[in-house]
């Protein structure tokens, strides 16, 4: 690897989640690493946080390996895990076996990386977004990214420092405002939906027994569609103003949040790589 190129100190990178649609982000980040492009600050949500960690440790191809190649080998998504882990995914494999022995995570490289990285979770007690920055405590790093990826309804509540957390996308799906609040003046945002996409704003029905002790979390889940669409509208305005560069899929997505079709995933990964390659990043240097 050649010398890293860190873009100007005023530009941040924002990584949306989206479950398995995050393989698009894997392609974008592999292009960045192939061209030694790094940002002084990155903030990731859910799959964006998970994939962003491999970017921060400079492990080119690691996220693709975990999301595509090893999915085909281990089949770690499925309802069968509800019976063993109360989860629709094999979190033991994903957040312990993978980083510890199968595709070891380079904690030392991450700790030495001068660039900042934050992961977003949703606090179950407040229904608000929490932003976490940790480079040295290996267990806490895993706790944070696991919480950021813990989907409502399909995953058990996770805990960070003893506080109940779920997927950061509930409260802050595209955290560009967080980047601006940290002093950055421009953002590069990686989305996992095509231009023009909007969520259904109908509030989902949540049975009374679910999250009974977390009423503010339930309200955040109900409001998520409106929040997400509002963020997209704000982001598109920022694009027009030249304050945001957005890398997004060109075509409507055919990959589901819990997609297991490896061919579809691989195609979306390659689309991410090609979309990143079409942008002239020299304007950010």
N, C-alpha and C positions, 0 to 999 in steps of 0.2 A: 504493500500500500504506500502510495506517495504521501506527500505532506497534505494534511487536511486543510481545506479552504473553508474558513468560517465566514459566512456572509456578514454584511455590515452589522454593527452592534445595535441597530435600531429595528431589525427585522426578526420576528419570531415565527416558529413553526407550530401549527395547530393540527392535531390528528383526531378526526372523528372516529367513532366506534362503528358498530354495525354487525357484530358477530363475524360470521365467515365472509361477509362482504369485505372485511378487513384485508383479505388477500390482495385487493387493489392497492391498499396502502403498502403492503409488503413489496409490491413491484416498484412503487414510487421510491420507497426508502432504499431498495437495492440499487436503483439508478443513482440516488444521491451518494451512496457509499462507493459505487463504481467510479464516480466522478469527484470523490472527496469533498462533497458539499455538506456542510454542517451549519447549524444555527446556534446562536448564543443561548437561546432559550427554546425549549420544546414543551408543549403541554399536550397530553394524550388522554383520551377517554376510552374506557372499556378495551375493545380490541386495539384501539389506537395506543393505549397505554402499554399493552402487552407487546405489540409490535415495535413500539418506540423504544422499549428497553433494549432490544437487540440492536437497534440503530445506535443507541448511546454506548453500547459496549463494542461497537464497530464489528459486529458479527454478521457480515454479509451472507445472505442466504439462510440464516438461522430461522427467521420467522416463516419463510416459505417452507422450509423443511418441517417445522412444527405444524403448520396449518394445512399443508397439502400432502407431502410425502408420508409423514408419520400418521396422518389421519387415515390414509389408505392402508397403512400397516396395522394400526392399533384400533381403528374404529371407535374412537373415544367419545363420540356423540351418540346418544340414544336413550330412550326411556328406561332401558334396563338399569341404568345407573341410579334411577330414583329409588330402587329397592336396596341398593348397597350404600349410596352416598347422599340420598335425598336430593339428587342433582341430575340434570339432563346431560351432563358431561362428566367425564372421569377426571375430576380435579386432582386426585392423588397423582395420576399420571402427568397431567399438564403442569401442575405447579410444584411438584416435588421430584418425580422421576425424571422429567425432562431436564430441568435446570441442574439437578444434582448429578446425574450420571449418563443420560441418553444423549442429550445435546448440552453439555455443561455450560452454564452461563459464566461469562468472564466478569465476575464481580470486581476484580482488581482493575480492569480497564475502565469499567463504569465509574469506579471511585476516583480514578485519576483524570477522568474527562472534565475539562474546565467548563464545559457547557452545562447549563441548568436543565433539569428535567422534572416536570410535575405530572402527577397522575390525579385524575378527578374521581371522587366517589360521591355518593349521595348519603347524607346522614339520615338514618331512619327516624331519629327523634325530632329533627327540625325540618326535614324535607328539603334542606338546602345543600348546595354543592360544597364539598370540602376539597382542598388542594394540598397534595402531599409531596414533599421533597425529601428523599432519603437516599443516601449513597453508600452508607457504611454498614448498617445493620442488615445482614442478609435476610434474616427472618422477617424483619419489618418490611423490606422491599417486596417480598413475596406476599405478605399480608395485604399490602396496599394494592398491588396489581390484581390479586385475587378478588378483593373487594370491588375494585373498579370494574371487573368483568362479571360480577355476580348479577345475572339478570333477574328482575322481579318475576315471581311465579315459578320460574324454572330452576332457580338456585337457592340454597339456604342463605340466610343472612350471614354476612362475614363480619369480622371484627378487626378494627385497627386501634391499637392502644386501648382495647376494652370497649370501644364504642361501636354500636351496630351500624353497618354500612351495606349499601347495595350499589349497583351499576351507576357510574357517574353520569351516564347519559340521561337518567331520569330528570336530573336537576339542571344540567348544563351539557347539552349534547354536542355543541360546537363552541368550545371555550375561547373564542377570539377576544371577548371582552376581558377575560382574565389576563390574556397576554398584554392588552393595552394597559390594564391596571398595574402591570409590572414595569411600565415605563417604555414599552416598545411602541414604535410609531407605525409599523407596517407588519402585516402577517401574510405568511404563505399557509393556506389552509388546504388540507387533503380531505376531501369528502368521499363518501362511498355510495353516493347517489348521483344520478345524472342531472344536468341542468333542467330546471322546470319541475322537479319532483316536489310534491308536498304531501305531508301526512294527512290522514283522515283525522279531523279535529273532534270527532264524536268521542265523548268521555267514556272510557271503558267501564264496564260493570265489575266491581270488585266485591266478592262475597264478604259478608260481615265478619266471618271468622278469620279471614286473611288479614294479616298486619293489624289486628284489632288494637294492639297497644301502640300503634304508630299512625295516628290519624293524619299527621302532617305529611307523612310519606305517601299515604293513600291519595291525598289531594294532589301531591306533586305528580303522581302517576296519572291521575285523571287529566291534569293540565298539560301533560307532556306534548301532545300533538300541537296545541296552540303555541307552546313555547318554542318548539322546534321550527315551525313554520315562520314564526316571528324572527328567529335567528337567521333563517335562510334569506328572508327579505332584507334584514339589516346587512347581511354579508354581501348580497348582490349590490346594494347601494355602496358599500365600501369598495367593491370592485370598480364601480363606475367612477368613484372618487380617486382611484389609484392607490388606496390604502390597503387593499387586499389582492393577492394573487391566489386564485383557486384552481386546484388540480382536481378534476372530477371525471368519472366515467363518461364517455361520449354517448354510449347507447344505454337505453333502459336496462336496469339490472335484472338478470334472470337467476341470480344466485340468492338463495334464501339465507336468513340469519343463521339457521342451523344446517346449512347445505352440506351434503355428504358426497355429491357427485364431483369426483376429482377432476374430470375433464372440464366442467364448468369453472371450477376454482382455478385451474391452471390458465384458462383463457382470460379470466379476470385479472390474475396476477400479471400476465403479459401485457394486458391493456394498461394496467397501472404503470408499468415500466415505460411503455411507449408514450403515454400521456406526459410523464415527467420529461421524457427526452425531447418533446416538442417545445418545451419552454426554454427561453434563453436566460439562464440563471446569471449570466454575467451582469445583468442590470441590477442585481442585488449585491454585487461585490463592492 
